[in-house]
Amino acid sequence: MPGMKPLFGAVVVATALTAGCATVGHDFPTQNVDQIRIDQTTRADIRQMFGEPWRTGIEDGKSTWTYGKYRWSAFSDAQTTDLVVRFNADDTVDSYVYNTTKK
């Protein structure tokens, strides 16, 4: 089957190229980060600004929500963006951390 060799070669190359990258998480509206106010912005406000969190957890006894998208590639620099919000017992923001590798 002479026609199969080029197709097989193309499949091998495509697989090798795509195997060198991975993406985890999902996009979120980063332009809203500067609207977060400590002890004022509520959990409901955060949900309205950013949607459902990608991950939830607990840090030092406080509920946390994480929004993030992480893309790694064997062929280029990593592209990561994340927002971690920690809530007070009254569901207002205790603290948050925003990081990105985008310039």
N, C-alpha and C positions, 0 to 999 in steps of 0.2 A: 504494500500500500504506500506508494511513493507520496501521495498527497497528504498523508497523515504526519509525516516528519515535520514540515513547517508548522502545522497546527500544534503539534506536541511541543515544539520549541517555543512557540509563542506562549503557550500555557505555562511552561516552566519559567520563562522570563517574567511573566505577569505575576506569578505566585511569589517569586523571589523578591520582586519589587514591593509587593504589598505586605509581605511577611516582616518587613523591616520597620513597621510603624504600628502604634496602638493608640487608641483614644478611649478615655474613660470620663464619665460625667456628661454634663450637657451645658449648653450656653445659657447664660443668664444676663439680664440687662445691667451691665456694669455702670452705666451712666447714673444709676440711682444710688450708688454707694455714698455719695456726698450728702444725701438727704437723711442718713441715719443719725439720730440724736440720742446720746447716752441718757438713760433714765426717762426718756420721753417717747421714743419710737416703740410701738407695741409689736408683739408677735403677729397680730393681724396686719399691721402696717407692712412688716417684712414680707409676709406672704403676698400681699397685694403688690409690692414693689418688685419682688423677685420670683414669685411663684412657689411651688412646692420645693422643699429642699431636696438635694441629691442624697444627703446622708443626715441622720440625726444621731445625737449621742448625749453624753453627760461628761462634763469636765469640772472637777472640783465640786461636785454636787449640783452643778447648774446645767440646765438643758442647753444643748447646742444644736444649731442647724448649720450645715455646710452646703454651699453652692460651689460648683467647680467644674472645670473642664481641663483635662490634662491630656496633652498629645505629645507622644514621644516618637522619634523617628531615628532610624540608624543613618539616615541620609541628611539630616538637618538638625538644628537646635530644637530643644523641647519648647513647646508653647503651652504655658500653664497659666490659669487664672483661677483664683479661689477666694471665697468669702466665708469666714467662719463667724457666726453670731452667737454670743452667749447671753442667755436671758436671766433676769432676776426672777424671784418667786412671784412677783406681781405681773409677770409677762412683759415687762419693758426690757429694753436692751441694756445689759450690764456692760458689755464690751464687744468689739468686733475687730477682726483682722482681715485686710484685703491685700492680696499679693498677685502680681502678674509678671510674666516675662516679656509681655508685649511692650514695645517701645512707642 
